[in-house]
Amino acid sequence: LKWASFVYVAASIAEMLSVGLELILSVLVARGVRKRQISSMRWAGVLLVVAGLVIVQIAAAMYSTSNNGNNDTGTEDDNEADVYPWVGSFLIVGQCVTAAGQDMAEELFLQESEFPAMLLLGMEGVVGLVFGIPLYLIYAPETPTETMENFRQSSWKVDYVVNLTVIFTATGIFNILATGATSSMTRNM
């Protein structure tokens, strides 16, 4: 849903809205579903995030209204995002509600089953590979043999792919470690 919202909302605005809304929803779900006590400082933070999201949405709407028609090339596709800007907002809200529900389900599952959080994250990665590799093979612009031939012809492409893989792996490891740290810090909101 988040990727689809980029058709209707600028990526920078969509990212701010989704991150802020996920934070708000996670606090509301923690209070409503888990019956956790939320400190007044955290509620103040939520109100600050709400104010920021309202400002971002108003600024985006004002920019969209003032910029309407300035970059028109005469095709219908150019104005699709201007005609239906609310679609992007609904997609972002849907993605955030889904993410908050997933987070709560994972927390309940981990707590009730005493399942290791790191193992769950690893399993999510395996599921991503299981779905991602076939999708890549179906929609890739070239076959795997053509890709290997391109690698043989250019050494910089091999260096690029290897370095990119190392960077993504390191980022994933740090993300898992950060998730474990923040999870333990926010256990009792």
Order of alpha helices (4+ residues) and beta strands (2+ residues): alpha-alpha-alpha-alpha-alpha-alpha-alpha-alpha
